[in-house]
Amino acid sequence: MKDPIIWALSNGKPGMENQCLGLIEALGATPVIKRIDLAAPFKWLPPHICPATLAALAPGSDPLTPPWPDLLVACGRIAIAPARAVRRLSGGHTRLIQIQDPRAHRGDFDLIVTPAHDRLRGANVLNTIGSVHRLTQEKLRRRRRDTAAAFACLPRPLIVVMAGGPNKVYAFGENEVTRLLSGLKQAVQESGGTVLATASRRTPPDCAARLRKGVEALGGIFWDGGGDNPYPDWLAQGDHFIVTADSVNMICEAAATGKPVHVLELPGRGGKFARFHEQMRRRGATRPFRGKLDRWQYEPVNENARIAAEVRKRLGLPEFTSLQGR
Protein backbone atom coordinates (compact mmCIF):
# COMPACT_ATOMS: atom_id res chain seq x y z
CA MET A 1 0.00 0.00 0.00
CA LYS A 2 1.51 3.31 -1.05
CA ASP A 3 1.68 6.15 1.39
CA PRO A 4 -1.13 8.69 1.08
CA ILE A 5 -0.44 12.16 -0.25
CA ILE A 6 -1.84 14.70 2.21
CA TRP A 7 -1.70 18.46 1.75
CA ALA A 8 -2.11 21.18 4.38
CA LEU A 9 -3.26 24.29 2.49
CA SER A 10 -3.40 27.79 3.95
CA ASN A 11 -1.97 31.29 3.65
CA GLY A 12 0.91 30.16 5.88
CA LYS A 13 -0.03 32.24 8.91
CA PRO A 14 0.51 30.15 12.07
CA GLY A 15 -3.09 30.55 13.23
CA MET A 16 -4.31 28.97 9.99
CA GLU A 17 -1.53 26.51 9.20
CA ASN A 18 -1.38 25.04 12.71
CA GLN A 19 -5.06 24.09 12.54
CA CYS A 20 -4.42 22.08 9.36
CA LEU A 21 -1.35 20.45 10.87
CA GLY A 22 -3.12 19.70 14.14
CA LEU A 23 -5.87 17.75 12.40
CA ILE A 24 -3.50 15.88 10.09
CA GLU A 25 -1.15 14.98 12.93
CA ALA A 26 -4.12 13.75 14.97
CA LEU A 27 -4.88 11.44 12.05
CA GLY A 28 -1.34 10.07 12.44
CA ALA A 29 -0.07 11.39 9.11
CA THR A 30 2.61 13.79 7.93
CA PRO A 31 1.49 16.43 5.44
CA VAL A 32 3.00 18.32 2.59
CA ILE A 33 2.67 21.96 3.60
CA LYS A 34 1.31 24.23 0.88
CA ARG A 35 1.38 27.99 1.46
CA ILE A 36 -0.50 30.12 -1.00
CA ASP A 37 -1.98 33.55 -1.62
CA LEU A 38 -4.47 34.85 -4.16
CA ALA A 39 -3.67 37.41 -6.83
CA ALA A 40 -5.77 40.51 -7.42
CA PRO A 41 -8.66 40.70 -8.02
CA PHE A 42 -9.36 37.21 -6.68
CA LYS A 43 -8.08 38.01 -3.17
CA TRP A 44 -10.72 40.72 -2.84
CA LEU A 45 -13.64 38.55 -3.88
CA PRO A 46 -15.89 36.92 -1.28
CA PRO A 47 -15.79 33.10 -1.39
CA HIS A 48 -19.22 32.71 -2.97
CA ILE A 49 -18.14 34.48 -6.17
CA CYS A 50 -14.42 33.60 -6.27
CA PRO A 51 -13.95 31.02 -9.06
CA ALA A 52 -12.43 27.63 -8.25
CA THR A 53 -9.37 28.01 -10.44
CA LEU A 54 -5.65 27.71 -9.82
CA ALA A 55 -5.22 30.77 -12.02
CA ALA A 56 -6.20 32.73 -8.92
CA LEU A 57 -2.90 31.87 -7.21
CA ALA A 58 -0.51 34.76 -6.63
CA PRO A 59 3.13 34.59 -7.72
CA GLY A 60 5.26 33.03 -5.00
CA SER A 61 2.58 30.56 -3.96
CA ASP A 62 3.63 26.95 -3.57
CA PRO A 63 2.76 24.96 -6.72
CA LEU A 64 -0.46 22.98 -6.70
CA THR A 65 0.25 20.32 -9.30
CA PRO A 66 -0.23 16.56 -9.77
CA PRO A 67 0.02 14.04 -8.33
CA TRP A 68 -3.12 15.28 -6.62
CA PRO A 69 -3.41 14.55 -2.90
CA ASP A 70 -5.55 11.80 -1.46
CA LEU A 71 -6.59 14.21 1.28
CA LEU A 72 -6.44 18.00 1.37
CA VAL A 73 -7.00 19.91 4.60
CA ALA A 74 -7.50 23.64 4.04
CA CYS A 75 -8.00 26.51 6.46
CA GLY A 76 -9.07 30.10 5.94
CA ARG A 77 -10.78 32.17 3.26
CA ILE A 78 -7.74 32.38 0.97
CA ALA A 79 -7.58 28.58 0.66
CA ILE A 80 -11.23 28.01 -0.34
CA ALA A 81 -11.03 28.59 -4.11
CA PRO A 82 -7.72 26.73 -4.67
CA ALA A 83 -8.90 23.79 -2.55
CA ARG A 84 -12.09 23.49 -4.59
CA ALA A 85 -10.02 23.69 -7.79
CA VAL A 86 -7.77 20.82 -6.68
CA ARG A 87 -10.75 18.64 -5.87
CA ARG A 88 -12.26 19.35 -9.29
CA LEU A 89 -9.00 18.79 -11.19
CA SER A 90 -8.42 15.51 -9.36
CA GLY A 91 -11.67 14.20 -10.78
CA GLY A 92 -13.05 13.81 -7.30
CA HIS A 93 -10.10 11.69 -6.12
CA THR A 94 -9.03 14.28 -3.52
CA ARG A 95 -11.07 14.24 -0.32
CA LEU A 96 -11.45 17.80 0.90
CA ILE A 97 -11.71 19.06 4.48
CA GLN A 98 -12.20 22.77 5.17
CA ILE A 99 -11.39 24.10 8.63
CA GLN A 100 -13.52 27.15 9.50
CA ASP A 101 -16.84 28.02 7.92
CA PRO A 102 -16.28 28.62 4.17
CA ARG A 103 -19.52 30.65 4.07
CA ALA A 104 -20.09 29.38 0.54
CA HIS A 105 -19.96 26.25 -1.61
CA ARG A 106 -20.45 24.05 1.44
CA GLY A 107 -21.41 21.09 -0.72
CA ASP A 108 -17.98 21.21 -2.42
CA PHE A 109 -16.32 19.95 0.78
CA ASP A 110 -16.38 16.39 2.04
CA LEU A 111 -16.21 17.73 5.59
CA ILE A 112 -16.20 21.14 7.24
CA VAL A 113 -14.61 21.36 10.69
CA THR A 114 -15.71 24.51 12.48
CA PRO A 115 -16.21 25.74 16.05
CA ALA A 116 -19.64 25.18 17.55
CA HIS A 117 -19.86 28.88 18.40
CA ASP A 118 -20.06 29.65 14.65
CA ARG A 119 -23.48 27.89 14.68
CA LEU A 120 -22.89 26.15 11.36
CA ARG A 121 -24.72 22.83 11.17
CA GLY A 122 -25.12 20.26 8.40
CA ALA A 123 -24.58 16.67 7.34
CA ASN A 124 -20.95 17.35 6.38
CA VAL A 125 -20.15 19.59 9.37
CA LEU A 126 -18.12 18.61 12.45
CA ASN A 127 -18.35 21.06 15.34
CA THR A 128 -15.48 21.62 17.78
CA ILE A 129 -15.15 23.44 21.06
CA GLY A 130 -12.88 26.24 19.96
CA SER A 131 -10.15 25.70 17.38
CA VAL A 132 -8.06 22.73 16.33
CA HIS A 133 -4.37 22.96 17.27
CA ARG A 134 -1.20 20.88 17.43
CA LEU A 135 -0.91 20.30 21.16
CA THR A 136 -1.29 16.86 22.74
CA GLN A 137 -0.73 15.71 26.29
CA GLU A 138 2.22 13.62 25.16
CA LYS A 139 3.87 16.60 23.44
CA LEU A 140 3.36 18.74 26.54
CA ARG A 141 4.77 16.06 28.86
CA ARG A 142 7.82 15.53 26.66
CA ARG A 143 8.55 19.24 26.35
CA ARG A 144 7.96 19.78 30.07
CA ARG A 145 10.53 17.10 30.83
CA ASP A 146 13.05 18.28 28.26
CA THR A 147 12.94 21.95 29.35
CA ALA A 148 12.77 21.45 33.13
CA ALA A 149 16.41 22.42 33.72
CA ALA A 150 16.12 25.61 31.66
CA PHE A 151 13.19 26.85 33.78
CA ALA A 152 14.49 25.69 37.16
CA CYS A 153 16.03 29.10 37.93
CA LEU A 154 12.81 31.05 37.44
CA PRO A 155 10.65 31.75 40.50
CA ARG A 156 7.28 30.02 40.36
CA PRO A 157 4.50 30.36 39.50
CA LEU A 158 5.23 30.96 35.83
CA ILE A 159 2.57 33.38 34.58
CA VAL A 160 2.27 33.20 30.80
CA VAL A 161 0.65 36.26 29.22
CA MET A 162 -0.64 36.03 25.65
CA ALA A 163 -1.84 39.35 24.25
CA GLY A 164 -3.84 39.64 21.06
CA GLY A 165 -5.20 42.74 19.42
CA PRO A 166 -8.26 44.49 18.03
CA ASN A 167 -10.56 42.63 15.66
CA LYS A 168 -14.07 43.07 14.28
CA VAL A 169 -15.58 42.33 17.69
CA TYR A 170 -13.17 43.59 20.34
CA ALA A 171 -11.15 46.72 21.01
CA PHE A 172 -7.60 46.47 22.31
CA GLY A 173 -5.60 49.62 22.97
CA GLU A 174 -3.91 51.67 25.66
CA ASN A 175 -6.75 51.27 28.17
CA GLU A 176 -6.64 47.49 27.88
CA VAL A 177 -2.85 47.42 28.28
CA THR A 178 -3.24 49.56 31.41
CA ARG A 179 -5.76 47.09 32.87
CA LEU A 180 -3.58 44.13 31.98
CA LEU A 181 -0.44 45.61 33.53
CA SER A 182 -2.31 46.73 36.62
CA GLY A 183 -3.71 43.25 37.09
CA LEU A 184 -0.30 41.66 36.52
CA LYS A 185 1.31 43.91 39.10
CA GLN A 186 -1.35 42.95 41.66
CA ALA A 187 -1.01 39.25 40.81
CA VAL A 188 2.79 39.25 41.15
CA GLN A 189 2.60 41.15 44.44
CA GLU A 190 0.21 38.56 45.87
CA SER A 191 1.55 35.35 44.32
CA GLY A 192 5.15 36.08 43.35
CA GLY A 193 6.47 34.25 40.35
CA THR A 194 7.74 35.19 36.90
CA VAL A 195 5.80 36.78 34.05
CA LEU A 196 6.49 35.39 30.56
CA ALA A 197 4.71 37.51 27.99
CA THR A 198 4.30 37.80 24.25
CA ALA A 199 2.15 39.74 21.80
CA SER A 200 0.51 38.61 18.57
CA ARG A 201 0.75 39.98 15.04
CA ARG A 202 -2.47 41.89 15.72
CA THR A 203 -1.12 43.71 18.77
CA PRO A 204 -0.62 47.41 17.94
CA PRO A 205 3.14 48.19 18.09
CA ASP A 206 2.73 50.90 20.72
CA CYS A 207 0.72 48.50 22.90
CA ALA A 208 3.34 45.77 22.50
CA ALA A 209 6.11 48.21 23.43
CA ARG A 210 4.25 49.35 26.52
CA LEU A 211 3.47 45.77 27.52
CA ARG A 212 7.12 44.84 27.17
CA LYS A 213 8.22 47.76 29.34
CA GLY A 214 5.67 46.89 32.02
CA VAL A 215 6.51 43.18 32.05
CA GLU A 216 10.24 43.83 32.29
CA ALA A 217 9.59 46.28 35.16
CA LEU A 218 8.05 43.32 37.00
CA GLY A 219 11.21 41.27 36.40
CA GLY A 220 9.52 39.28 33.66
CA ILE A 221 10.50 38.20 30.17
CA PHE A 222 8.95 39.51 26.96
CA TRP A 223 9.33 37.71 23.64
CA ASP A 224 9.01 40.04 20.66
CA GLY A 225 8.94 37.40 17.94
CA GLY A 226 12.68 37.44 17.23
CA GLY A 227 15.05 34.50 17.61
CA ASP A 228 14.01 31.08 18.86
CA ASN A 229 10.32 30.77 19.68
CA PRO A 230 9.86 30.04 23.41
CA TYR A 231 6.06 29.80 23.12
CA PRO A 232 5.84 25.96 23.04
CA ASP A 233 8.09 25.74 26.11
CA TRP A 234 5.99 28.34 27.91
CA LEU A 235 2.85 26.34 27.19
CA ALA A 236 4.47 23.24 28.68
CA GLN A 237 5.93 24.96 31.73
CA GLY A 238 3.31 27.61 32.54
CA ASP A 239 1.43 27.47 35.85
CA HIS A 240 -1.11 30.15 34.95
CA PHE A 241 -2.18 31.63 31.62
CA ILE A 242 -3.57 35.11 31.04
CA VAL A 243 -5.03 35.53 27.54
CA THR A 244 -6.91 38.42 25.97
CA ALA A 245 -10.50 37.60 24.99
CA ASP A 246 -10.00 38.21 21.26
CA SER A 247 -7.97 35.06 20.53
CA VAL A 248 -9.81 31.75 20.31
CA ASN A 249 -6.62 29.98 19.18
CA MET A 250 -4.46 31.11 22.11
CA ILE A 251 -7.19 30.37 24.66
CA CYS A 252 -7.64 26.87 23.23
CA GLU A 253 -3.91 26.18 23.29
CA ALA A 254 -3.70 27.33 26.89
CA ALA A 255 -6.74 25.24 27.85
CA ALA A 256 -5.10 22.13 26.35
CA THR A 257 -2.61 22.25 29.25
CA GLY A 258 -5.23 21.76 31.97
CA LYS A 259 -3.76 24.75 33.84
CA PRO A 260 -5.83 27.79 34.93
CA VAL A 261 -6.64 30.10 32.02
CA HIS A 262 -7.52 33.66 33.03
CA VAL A 263 -9.21 35.70 30.29
CA LEU A 264 -8.77 39.45 30.11
CA GLU A 265 -12.20 40.69 29.08
CA LEU A 266 -12.27 43.35 26.36
CA PRO A 267 -14.84 45.93 25.32
CA GLY A 268 -16.85 44.79 22.33
CA ARG A 269 -20.03 43.28 20.96
CA GLY A 270 -19.33 39.66 21.90
CA GLY A 271 -21.36 37.68 19.37
CA LYS A 272 -19.83 34.32 18.54
CA PHE A 273 -16.91 35.10 20.85
CA ALA A 274 -19.36 35.41 23.74
CA ARG A 275 -20.69 31.94 22.91
CA PHE A 276 -17.15 30.56 22.83
CA HIS A 277 -16.28 32.09 26.19
CA GLU A 278 -19.45 30.69 27.73
CA GLN A 279 -18.51 27.22 26.47
CA MET A 280 -15.04 27.46 27.98
CA ARG A 281 -16.38 28.71 31.31
CA ARG A 282 -18.88 25.82 31.42
CA ARG A 283 -16.01 23.40 30.78
CA GLY A 284 -14.25 24.90 33.79
CA ALA A 285 -11.22 25.94 31.74
CA THR A 286 -11.41 29.73 32.00
CA ARG A 287 -12.25 32.49 34.43
CA PRO A 288 -12.09 36.29 34.05
CA PHE A 289 -8.77 37.91 34.99
CA ARG A 290 -9.22 40.52 37.67
CA GLY A 291 -5.70 40.76 39.11
CA LYS A 292 -5.82 37.52 41.09
CA LEU A 293 -4.37 34.12 40.17
CA ASP A 294 -6.91 31.52 41.20
CA ARG A 295 -6.02 27.84 41.21
CA TRP A 296 -8.45 25.25 39.92
CA GLN A 297 -8.46 21.96 38.03
CA TYR A 298 -10.30 20.78 34.93
CA GLU A 299 -9.95 18.19 32.22
CA PRO A 300 -7.73 19.61 29.45
CA VAL A 301 -9.79 20.85 26.52
CA ASN A 302 -8.49 19.09 23.41
CA GLU A 303 -10.78 18.15 20.54
CA ASN A 304 -8.10 16.77 18.21
CA ALA A 305 -8.45 13.05 18.96
CA ARG A 306 -12.27 13.14 18.88
CA ILE A 307 -12.37 15.07 15.62
CA ALA A 308 -9.75 12.82 14.01
CA ALA A 309 -11.75 9.72 14.94
CA GLU A 310 -14.91 11.24 13.48
CA VAL A 311 -13.06 12.25 10.29
CA ARG A 312 -11.83 8.66 9.84
CA LYS A 313 -15.32 7.32 10.39
CA ARG A 314 -17.08 9.71 8.03
CA LEU A 315 -14.53 9.55 5.22
CA GLY A 316 -13.65 5.88 5.66
CA LEU A 317 -9.96 6.72 6.12
CA PRO A 318 -7.43 4.10 7.25
CA GLU A 319 -5.15 4.46 10.24
CA PHE A 320 -2.26 6.60 9.03
CA THR A 321 0.09 6.02 11.98
CA SER A 322 3.74 6.03 10.85
CA LEU A 323 2.77 6.76 7.25
CA GLN A 324 4.32 9.77 5.59
CA GLY A 325 2.78 12.23 3.18
CA ARG A 326 4.83 13.34 0.20
N, C-alpha and C positions, 0 to 999 in steps of 0.2 A: 504493500500500500504506500503510495507516494505521499510525502508530506503535503499538507494543505497550504495553499497560498492565502495569506490573511493580511489585508491592508488596514492600517489605521489612518484615516483621512481627516485632516482638519487644517486650520490656518496656521498651525504650529504654536499658537499661544498655549502656555502650560495649562491654563484652566480648561481648555478644549482638548488638547492632545492627551492629557493625563486621564480624562474620562474614557477615551477610546482604549488607551493602554490598560487601564484598570479592568475593564470588562474583558478584554482579550486575555490578559494574564489570569483572570479568574477562571477562564475557560481552559487554562493550562497550555496556551499556545504562545508563540513568539511572533509578533507582527512585523511586516515591512511598514515603516513609518513614511507616510506621504504628506508633505506639507505644501499647501497650495494657496493661491490667491486668485481672485477674479479680476479680469481687465475691465476697464471702462468700456461701455456703459453697464456691463453686466453686474458689476459690484454694487451698483446703485439700485438695481431692480429688486423689488420684493420677490420672495421665493415663488409666489403663485404665477408670476409672469416671466421669470427667468428661464430661458430655454435649457433643456437638458442636453448640452453640447460641450464637448471638450474644447471647442473653439473659444469658450468663455475664459479659459485659463490665462492668467497673466504671465508674462515672461518671468523666468526665475522659479516658476512652480516646478515641483518634482514631476517627472513624466508619468502619465497614466497611459500605459501601453500594455499590449498582451505580453505574456500570458495573463489573462484576466484572473482576478482572485476568486477563490472558492467562497470567501467571506469578506465583506467589506464593512467595517464599523466606522461611521462618520459622525462628526459632532460639529454643531454650529451652522449658522446660516450660510456661510461661504461654501461649505462642503455639499450643500443640498443638490445643486444642479450638476456638479461633476459626478457625484455618487450615482444619481439617477442615470446619467449618461453611460457610466461604466456598466451598470446593470443591463441597460438596453443593448449596448455593444457586445456584451457577453452572450447575448441571446437568451438571457434569463438564467445562465449558469451561476452567476454571482448572487449569493444571498446577501441582502442588504439590511443593515441595522443602523438606524439613525438615533443618536443620543440627543435629547432635547426636542421639543415640539417643532416639527418643520413648518407648521402653520399652513401647509399646502401640500398637495400631491401625496396625501397620507397613504393612499392605496399603492403607491410606487415602492413602499418599503415593506420588507418581510416582517420587520418588527420595529417599533418605536419605543425607546426606553426614555422615560421622562419622569420628573418628580411628581408625586401625587399632588403637590400644592399648585401645579399648573392646571389641574382639573381636566386634563385630556383623558378621555376614555375611548375604548374601541377594542375590536377583536384582535387587532395586531399591536396593542399597546401594553407595555409593562410599566407599572408605576413603582417608583422608588421613594423612600424617605430621604429627601435631599439628593445629593449628586453622587455619581459613581466616582471612585478614586482608586489609587494604587496601593493603599495601605492594607496590610493584613496583620493579624496578631503575631504571626511568625516573623514577619519583617520587623515589626516593632521590637519583639523580644531579642532578635539577633542584633539589631542596631543598638539597643539598650545595653546589651552585654559588651559589644565591641567598643562602645564609646564611654564606658563607665569610668575608666582612668582619666580621660580628658576632662570630665565634668566633676571629678572628685574634689577639686580645689574650690569650687564655687559654693558659696553658702546656700543652703536650701531654705525654703522651697524655691524651685526654679519657676519663675512666672513668665510664661511665654505670651507676648503681646503681638497680635496680628492685626494690623490696621489696613482697612480698605480705602474706599474713597466714594465720592458722590456718584450716584447713578440716576436712573429715571424715577426712582422711588424715594431715595434717601438723600439728605444733605450731609456733607461732611466738610467742615471748614475749621476756622480758628476756634470757634466756640466749642466744637466737639473735641478738638485737641486739648483745650483747657480742661474740660471735664475729665478726659482720659488721664491726663497728667496729674490732676488733683486727686483722682481716685487711686492712681498708682502710688502717689506719695503717701496717702493714708494707709494703703494696704501694706507697703513696705515698713512703715513705722510700726504697725501692729503685728505683722507676721515675720518681718525680716526677709531674708532671701535675696535672690538675684533676678533682675529683670532682663529678659532676652527679647528684644523687639525688632520687628521689621515692618516695612510698608509695602504696599502693592503697587502695581503699575498705575493704578487709578488714584493713588494718593497724590494730592496737589503738592508740588515740590516744596512750597513754603511750609506746608503742614508737616511733611516728612522731616524737613530741617529742624523745625521746632520740636517735633517728637524726639528726634535724635538728641538734641541738646538737653531736653528734660530727662530722658532715660539715662544719659551719661552722668547727669547731675546726681542721679540716685545710685550711681556706682554700677549701672547696668551696661549691657552690650547692645549696640544697634547694628544690624546688618543692612547695608545700603544696596545690596544687589551685586556688589563687586566681589571678585575672588571666588573661593570655594563656597558653595551653598550650604550653610549650617542648618537649614530648615528641617530636613529629615531627622537630623540628630536632636534638634529641639523638640520635635514631635515625640520622639522616643523617650527623651529624658525629662520632659516638662512635668511639673507637679500640678500646675494650674494653667489654664489658658484663658486669655482675655481677647475676644474677637469682636470687631465692629459688626453691627447687624446687617450690613450691606452684602456680606460675602457668604453665600450658601456653601461654596466649595471649602473655604477655610474652616467654617464651623463644622462641616461634616468630617473633615480630616481630623480636627481636634477631638470630635466626639468618638472617632474610631479608637482613640486611646483608652477610653473608659475613665479618664481623669476629669475633674470638674471643668466645665466650660462656662465662663462668665461672658455674657453678651453685653457690649456697650450699646444701649438703645440710641437710635438716631432719629431726628425729626424727619417725618415723611408721611406718605399716604398709606404705607403698609401693603395692602393688596395681597398678592400671592406670597410675599415675604412674611406677612403677618400669619398666614396659614402655615408656612414652614416653621416659624418660630413656635407656634402653638404645638405643632407636632413634636418638636424637639423638647419642649418643656414637659409635655405629657410622657415622653419617653424617659424623663428624668435626667437628660443629658445636659441641659442648660438652665442657667438662672441669670437674671439681670445683674450687671456689674454696678455696684453702688459704693465702691471703695473698700469692700470687705471680701476677703478670700474665704468663702465657706468651703467645707469639706463634705463631700457626699459620694456615694457609690451608685453605679448603674451599669447595666450590661452595655458594652461598647456597641455603638451604632455602626453597623457595617453591612450593607446590602449586597456586596459583591457576590458572595457565594450563592445567595438565594437567587439573584438575578441570573447568574451564570447557569445554574441548574434549570431555571425556567426557559432560558434561551435554548439550551440543549434539547429540552423536551419539545418545545414548540417547533424548532427547526429540524429536529431529528439529527442533531450533530453528534459525532462520536466523541469519546474522551480524547482530548488532545495532549494529555500530559506527556512531556518530554519530546513532543513533536516541535519542529521548527518551521516557522513561515519562511518564505524566500524574499 
